[in-house]
Amino acid sequence: MKKLAFPLIACIVLVSCKQNEKKETAVTTEKVESNTAKTDNPDTEQDKWIMLFDGSSFDAWRGYLKEDIPDQWTIESDAMAFTPGKNGGSNIITKEKFKNFELSLEWKISEGGNSGIFWGVHEDPKFPEAYQTGPEIQVLDDERHPDAKNGTTHQAGSLYDMIAPSEKVVKPAGEWNTCIIRIDHKNNAGSVTLNGTEIVKFPVHGPEWNQMVDNSKFKGWEGFGKYPTGHIGLQDHGDKVWYRNIKIKPL
């Protein structure tokens, strides 16, 4: 019996070590699986974006004060294109309304062209044009359109007639520009980033906003900038313009 004692003890120790190895392996596996689960299901920024135009349809849009899309707006390749017709007033707006958001899109203007991007558009027959309520980020051929000579607050990327771009980063007519517009009423902050550079910052309500309006052509306009929640709009200014990759992220 004494001769068997050492092998028996060794066997018990070996079994115990194996069991401990299994426990350690199980714990390690659980940690790996736990970390993998966190990695496989992140709350990514991409998941928050809502496509407003992916190059295939106008499902998210309609004409201002209309139920359908005006004939002047068509799809060319992967972009929505506006081709001016005989009659104006063919602005388009999103079917949905937004308040706090980041809007990302690309735009390309024709030579000598003019257009604009609105937010906070309030739809009412007493306001025949979207710009009567919606502040505008300017889309323009700075080199050729005469409005660019009316001051820097009329140039591409500006908060129209209120805040001028801090830098000139717009690309020439016929080239795509990437524009990000951020409107945040919770923090009273708005901004425009054009081609990777933040060029405009402004308040979106309150005394400072009111003073900006009073110092602009919009002073005394009944509904201008008065609607925190409203439609996103794209302007018919009588010139050819293209927009693509339009998406929005609620804040």
N, C-alpha and C positions, 0 to 999 in steps of 0.2 A: 504493500500500500504506500509506503514511503517513496518508492521509486515512481509511482504514478502522480505524486503530489505536484512536482514541478511542471510536467506536461499539462496537468489539469489547470493549474494556475495560468500557464501561458495561453492555453486555449480560451480561458475566461477573459484574459486581458485582450486577446486578439478580437474576440467577439465584441467586447466593449468598445474597442477602437473602431471596429467596422460600424457599429451603431452610431458612434459619435460622428464618424465621417458622413454617414447618411443624413444625420440631423443637420450638420454644417452645410452639406450639399443642398438640402431642402431649403434651409434659410437663405443661402446664396441665390438659389433659383427663384425663391419668392421675391427677393430684392430686385433681381433682374427683371422678372415679370412685372413687378410693380413699376419699375422705372420705364419699361417698355410701354406699359399701358399709358403712362403720362405722356410719353413721346408720341405715341400713335394717335392720341386724341387731344391735340393742343387747341386752344382757342385762338387760332391764327388770325392775323389781320385780313388775309384773303377771304376768310369765311364771312366777314362783315360787309363786304362790298355787294351792292345790288346793281346788276347790269341794266342800264337804261337804253343802251343801243349797242348791239354786238355785231352789226353789219348785215343782219338778215331781215329785220322787220321794224316797223314803227309801233309795235304793240304798246309801248309805254308812253306814247305821245299822241297828241291831237292838236288841231288848230286852236288858236286863242279865240274864244267865243264860238267855237265850232265843235262838231262831234267827230269829224274826220280829219285826215291830213290834207292840206291844200295840195293841188296838183303840182305846184312849183317845187315841192320837196320830193325827191326821189332817192333811190339807192344806186350809187355808182361804185362798183367793186365792193369794198368793205366800209364805205363811208356814206353818210347821208349828205345829199347835195341840195343846195337851194339855187335854183335858176330863176331869175326875176321874170315875171310875166307882165302883162299890160296893167294889171291892177296891183296895188300894194296891199298892206295889211295882212300879210300871210305869215305872221309870227306863229310859232308852235310852242306848246307848253307840255310839261309832263302831266299825265293823268293824276298822279299822286301829288300830295303837298308835303313839304319838308320844312323843318325849323332849324335844327342843329345838325350840321352835316359837313362832310368833305366831298366835294365834287371833283372828279378827275375826267378830263377829256383832251382830245387833240383837235386843233382847228387849223385850217388852211384857207387863206383868203386869196381871191383873184387880184390881178394887178389893178390898182386904184380902187380896191373894194373896201366895204365897210359892213360890219355886222356887230353883234353883241350877245352877251350871255347874261340873262336876268336871274334873279332869285326873289323870293317874297312877292311873286306876282299874284295879285288879287283879281279874280275874274268877275267883272260886273259890266253890264252894257253901258253904264255911265262913264266907263273908262274904255274907249274904243281901241286903245293901244296898250300893249303890255308894259311899255316903258313909263306909263303914267303912274304905276304903283311899284314896279320892280326896279331896284337899283341895277346898274349895268356895269359889267366888266367889258371894256372895249376890245373889239376885234377889228383890226385895221391894217391896211398897207400904209405904214408910216411914211414911206418914201414918195408915194404918189397921191394919196388922198388928201384933199385940201384941209380936212378937219384936223390933221396932225399939225398944221401950222397955226391952229387956234389955241395953242398952249399945250403944255405937257400933260395936263389932266384930260386931254382928248386923245392921247396916243395909246397904242396897243398895250393892253395889260392894266391900264388905269382903272380906278373906280371912277367912272365917267363924270367929268366936271367937278370932281371933289378931291381925289388923291392921285397924284402923278406917280409913275413908276420911279423907284429910286435908282434903277439902272436900266439901260437899254439892252435888252437881251432877246428881243423879238427877231425871228428869222424873216428873210425876204418873202415877198408874195410868191405863192406857189410852193412853199415849203411848210412842212408840218411843225406846229408848235404844241408842246405839252403844257397844259394849264391845270392847276389845282386851286380851287376856290374853297376856302374854309370859312364857314359861318357858325359861330358859337355864341348863342345868346346867354348861355349859362355863365360864361366867363367874359361876356361883352367884348368879343374879339373876332375880327375878320381879317383875312389875309389872302393874297394872291401870289402864287408861285408860278413863274413862267420859265420853262426850259431849265428847271432845277434851281432857280434862284428866286428867293422870296423878294418881291419888288414892291409890294403894297401891304400896309397894315392899317387897320382902322377899327373904331368902335362900331357896334351894330345897333345900339340904341342909347337912350339917355341924353343928357345935356350936350355932350361932345358931338354925338351924332346929329342932334338937332341944329347945333351951330354950323356943322359942315353943310347941312342942307340949306340953311339960311344964307350961306355964303356962295351958293351955287344957283344955277338956272332953275332949280326945282323949288326955290323958295315960294311958299304959298300954295304949292300944288296940294290939292285936297288929300289924295291917297298915297302920295309918294313915300315909300319906306315906312309905311304905317302898319304893315302886316307881317309880324314875325314868322308866321306859318303861311306858306304860299307855294306856288308852282315854280319850277325851274323853266326858263324860257329861252328860246333862240330867235334871233331877230331877222326879219325881212327888212333890209335897208336898201333894197333895189340892186344889190350886187351879188355876184356868184360867190358862194362860200361853201366849205365842206367841214363836217364834224365826224369824228369817229371815236371808237373805244370810250364811250360815255358810261361812267359808273359813279355810284354815290354810296357813301358810308355814313349812316346815321351816327351821331355822336351822343 
